Amino acid sequence: MNIKRNIIFSPECRKKDGVTIVENVPIRMRVIFGGKRIDFSTGYRIDVAKWDADKQRVKNGCTNKLKQSSAEINADLLNLYTIVQNIFKEFEVAETMPTPGQIKSAFSERTKAHTSEEKPTETVEAKPSFWELYDEFVKENGRLNNWTHATHQKFKTVKNHLTDFQTNNNVELSFEFFSEDGLNDYVDFLREVADLRNLTVGKQISFLKWYLRWAAKKGYHSNLAFDSFKPKMKNTQKKVIFLTTDELTRIRTLSIPQSKQYLERVRDIFLFLCFSGLRYSDVANLKRSDIKPDHMEITTMKTADSLSIELNAQTKVILEKYADIQFKNDRVLPIITNQKFNTYLKELAQIAGIDEPVRETYYKGNERIDIVTPKYALLGSHTGRRTFICNALALGIPPQVVMKWTGHSDYKAMKPYIDIADNIKAAAMTRFDNLLQ
């Protein structure tokens, strides 16, 4: 038998007159298992500034007001940790799930000889709510995985959908609610009330399952219905929007109207994206110190990958154009917000006649929906990166080389682009047929 538990040491969060106390704060040991939480006082106090939250120990070389050293305190915390682990191991051997009272009693027996500033006391607190734990989940994973602002926004959207579902169905959400029936009810809500496409519904369910899995691993619940929940939803592969070499030439050689000269800088940035393969966030963060005579050295914003990307004639021309102009924060290019850039890019592409009708197909439930949109309306900053990848592969550059430039770590992410490149090369081959006519 394996009893999932989590043992956490931290300074207690106490307030006085609305102000958080940060000096001489009790160190608490929290034990979480089976959806229950028990707090034990360790008998030690420390200033919050002297506590290492990641290691859950007093920082090396620090002492508290009683002149107890970090070595002394940390050794005792490790002893308490070992005592609790041994208690759980005994229940595992006996194949018995303990109650909080049994854990408290066993802990009290084994710490009678423990002397410290305060006699260890224990309290069983109310089980944290579904929403309190959701916020804890976001905070913990955001810190551990270095989430970007965009990822935090995604999980804010997840919370909004869950809140709307709770209100719409007049239920109080809990881990127990999300049985197979509860999960199916939520899928129906996302499709019928929130009016989301199947692809988006699938993403929302995967985010919810991430949270439920995290909470189960922490011992907050034992409802594992989510693990085998795989709703059948029709989906089509999302169309990859990119510009062909002819369309790129049309934008590059476009004579921009005198009244719309602001589009010139937008064009330069877009062409830089198309010929470098960078994300907009990385171009926005590109500094003069990143530019070397024949390459760029960057650490990507999204994945923190360190990349070395060779310069080509197209990217060199754009960099040289702005070499003598000073931009804020020593940036290389005249960056605007991504939102404004996307708006102006559509305007630029429309003027350039990038208006080929593009049909997109998606599903809502079992309903197939086809929409036709002029290509310029579908362009965004990420179109530049997609254009670079598709055209590089179509030129015969090996995928593993392209991946070195873009930072992709596996072929799965590259497969849609490789399929497109194969189609481009097949279509190009037919041009030889005309030579014999």
N, C-alpha and C positions, 0 to 999 in steps of 0.2 A: 504494500500500500504506500502511495506517495502523497503526502499532505502538502499542497502548495501553500507556501507562506512567504511573507516578506517582513524582514526586520529592519527598521529604519531608526537611525539615531539623528536627532536634530534639536536645536534650542527651541524651547516653547515660544509660541507667539503670544506675547502678553501686551496689553495696552493699559495705559494710565491716563485718564482725562483725554481719551481719544488719540493719544500719541503712543506709538509702538516702542516698547522698552527694548533697548539693545545692549544694556550693560548688566552683567551678573545675572544672566538668565538661566533657569534650570535646564539641564540637558535631559531630554525625554527619549525613552526607547519605545517605539510603537511596533506592535506585532499585529499583522493582518493575516487572517486565514479564514476560509469558509465564509466570506462575506461579513466577518466580524472584526472588530478592531479593539485591541487592548493597549492601554498606555501605562508604562511603568516609569516612575521617576528613578533615575540612575543614582541620585544623591549628589550629583556634581552640578556646579554652575560655571558659566563661562560668558565672556563678552561675545556678541554675535560676530564682531570683526575678527575674532580669533578662531572662528569655526570654519573648517573646510567642508562646504556642502557636498562637493563631489565625493570626497573620501569618507564623509560622515565621521570625521574625527577632528580633534583639536589640532590646529596648525602647529607644526614642529617649532619648538623653542618658546612657546607661549605658556603663561601661567595664569591662574585665576586669582581672585582676591585673597584666597586662603593660601596662596603661594604653592598650590598643587601644580606640578609640572604637566606638560602635555604627555610626556612619556608615562607618568603615573596614571593620569586619567584615561588615556587611550588603552593602556593595558587592562584597566578595570572594565572599560566598555567591551573590549574583546572577550573578557571573562564572562560578562553578562550575555553577550551574543552566543558564546559557546554553551552556556547553561540552557538557554532557550532552545537552541538547536538540538541538544541532547534530549530535552524533554519531548520534543516532537518526534525524534527518532525512536524513542521508547514506545510512543503511541503507534508509530508506523509498524514497528515489529509486532505489536499486539493487534495490528490491523483494526484499530479503533480511532474514530474521529473524536478528538477531545472537545469538551465544552470550554468556554472561557474560564469558568470557575475552576476546572481541573488544571488548566495552565497556570492560573493565578496561584492556586494552592501549591502545585509542584515548585513553582518559582520561589514562593515565599519560604518553603522548607529548605531550599538549597542556598538561600541568601541570608539566612539568620545570622551567620557569622560575618556578614558583609558590613563593615563599618565605613561610614562616610558622613558628609555634612548633614544629610537628611536621611531618615529611615525610608527605605523604598516603599512607595505606596502605589497602588494600582487602581485604575478606574476603567470601567467598560463604557465606551462612548457609543452614542447612537450610530447606526450604520450610515455611512455617507450616502447622500442622495445620488441618483442617476446624473443629475446636472452638475453637482459639485465634482463628481469624478470625471465628467466630460471635460470640465475646465482644467482639472489636474492632468488629464490625458494630453490635452493640447499643449499645456505648459511644459510637461516633461518631454514629450516627443519633439516639440518645437526646439527645445534646447539641445537635446541629444542628437537630433538629425539636422540641426542648423537650417530649419525651415526658412524659406524666403517669405516675403510679404504676400506673394501670390498664393503660396501654400496655406498660410494662415487664413487668407480670405476664403479659400476652398472649404476649410473646416468651419469657418463662420457661417458659410452657406449651408453646410450640413446641419448645423445647430438650428438655423432658421427653419429649414424644412421639417426637422423633428418637432420644433416648437409649434409650427403650423399644424402638423399632423395631430399633436396632442390636443390642441384647441379644437380642431375640426371634428375630432372623434370623441371629445369630452372624456379623455382617459388620462391617468397619471402614468407617465412612462417609467418603466423600471426594467431591470435586466430580465426579470421573470416574464415580462410582457412579450419579449421577442422570442416566443416559441415559433414554430413553423407558421401557425395561423397569424400571429402578430406580424411576422415578417412579410407574409403575403398581403396583409392589410396595408402595410406601409408601401409595398410596391404598387398596389392599386391606387393609393393616394397620390404617389408621385406621378403616375401615368394620367389619372383621370382628373385630379384636382389641381396639382401643380403643373399639369400639362407638359411634362417633360418627354423628350424623345427616349426611345429604348436605350440608346447608347449612354445618355446622361443618367437614366435610372440605374443602369448597371454600375456606373461610377459612384453614385450616391450609396448604393448598397455595399460596394466594396469599402468605402470610407467608414460606414457604420460597422461593418464586420471587423475592421481594423480596431475600432474602439472596443467592441465587445470582446475581441480576442485579448486585447491588452488588459481589460478589467478581469477576465477569467484567469489570466496568467498571474495577476496580482492577488487572486484569491477573493475578489469581491463578489463573485457569483459562480454558479456551477451549471448554468443553462448553456449547453453547447449546441443548441439547435442551429445556430448560425453557421457552424462549421460545415454542415452538409447541405446548406441551403443554396441551391443554384437554380433560380427561376429561369424558365425557358423564354427567351425573348429574341425575336427576329432582329438581326442587325446586318448592315452592309458595311464594308470597309470604307472609312472616311476618305473622300477624294483628296488627293495631294494636289494642291494648287501651286503651280510654278510657272515661270516664264520661259518660253523657248528662246533660242539664240536670236531668232528673227524679232521676237517681241522685245527682247533686251536691246537690240540695235535700234528699234523704233523709239524706245524711251531715251537711249543714249544720244541719238541724233535729233531729238525733238527740238524745234525752235519754240522756246517757251514764250508765251505772250508777254508783252511789256507790262501789262497790268498784274501779272502773276509771277513776278521775279522771285518771290519767296519759295517757289517750287524748285528753283535751281539747287538750293542747298538740300532740299528733300531728295531730289534726284541723285545728288552726289552721295548722300548717305546710303540710299537704297542700292546704288551700284556697288558701293563698298561692301554692303552685305552680300550682294550677289556674287562678288568675286573673291570674297574672303571666307564665307561660310560661317561667320560669327553670328551670335545672337545679338539682338538689339541692345540688351542689357550690357553685353561685353563691349560693344562699340561705344555705348554711352560712358563706359568706365575707362576707355582706352586713353592712356596718358602718353605724353611725349617720351617719357623714359622707357615705355614698352616697345618703342619703335627702334629697331636696329637697322643697319644698312641694307640687309637683304631679308629680314624676317621680323615677325612680331612675337613677343613673349608675354603671354597673359595667363592669369589664373581666372578661370571662368566663374561668373557670379552664381550660376545655378548649381553647379556640381563641384566647384573648387578644383577642377582639373587644371594641371599646369600644361599649357600647350605652346608649341613653337610652330608658327605658321609662316611659311615663306611668302614674301611679297611677290606680286606679279606686275606686269606693265600697267594693268588697270588700277590696282590699288595704289601703286606708286604715284600715278598721275594725280589721283585724288588727294593723297597725303601732301604732295608737293604744292598743290593749289592752295592749301591752308597752312603751309609751313610757317609763314611769317605773320599769321594772325593769332593773337592771344585769346584763348577762351577760358572760361571759369574753371578753376581746379586743374589747370594745366591740361585740359582735354585737347585731343587732337582734332576733333571734328565739331562742327556747329550743331550740337545736339539739342533737340526739343523733346517735349514729353512724348512718350510712346503713343498716347491717345491722339495728340495733334498730328503726329507723324502719320499714323494710319489714315486719318481723315484726308490729309494733303496728298498722300500716296494714291488714294483712290481718284482724287481729282486729277493728278498728274497722268495716271494710266488712262483715264477717260479721254483726256485731251490727245493722248498718243494713239487713241483708237484701239486700245486693248479691250474690245467689247464683244469678243466671241461668246456666244451663249453657252453656259455651262450648266448641265443638268446634275442635280444632287438628289439622291434617293435616301430616305430614312423611314423609320417605322415608329409609330406610336401604338403600342399594343400589337394587334395584328393588321393594323391599317398601314398600307404602304403610301407614302407621300412623295411625290416628285415635284421639285421646284426648279425653274430655269432662271438663272441670274446672269447678267453680263459679267464677264470675267473681272473687270476693274473693280466691281463692288465686293469681290471676294478677297482682294489683296490686303495684306497687312505686313508688318515688319518681318514676321517669320517667313514670309514668302521669299525673302532674299536668301535665307539659309537653305530653304528647299530648292530654290533655283540653282544655287551653287552645287548642291549634292547631285541633283538630277543631271545637270549638264556635265559635271565632272565624270560621272559614270558613263554617260552617253559618249563622251570623248574617249572612252576606253581606259580611264584611270582606274587601277584596281581598287576594289572596295576597301581593302585594308589600309591603303594609302589615304583614301578619303576619310576614313574613320580616325586616322592620326590627326587630321586637320580639324575635324568636327568634335572629337572627343567622345564619339559613340563607342560603347564598350562591347557591344555584341551585334551579330548579324540580324537578330530579330528586328531591331529598330531600323535597320537599313533595308530590309527586304522589300517594303513598298517602293522604295526608290530604285532598287535594282530591277524590279519588275517593269517600272516605267522606262528605265534606261534601255531594257531589252526591246520594248515596243518602239522606242525612238529609233534604235539602230535598225530594226526590221523595216520600218517605214523608210528610212534613209536608203536602204539597199535597193528599194524599188526604183530609185532615181536612175539607176544604171539601165533599167529597162528602156528608158526613153532614148538612150544612145543609139539603139538599133532601129528606131522608128523614123 
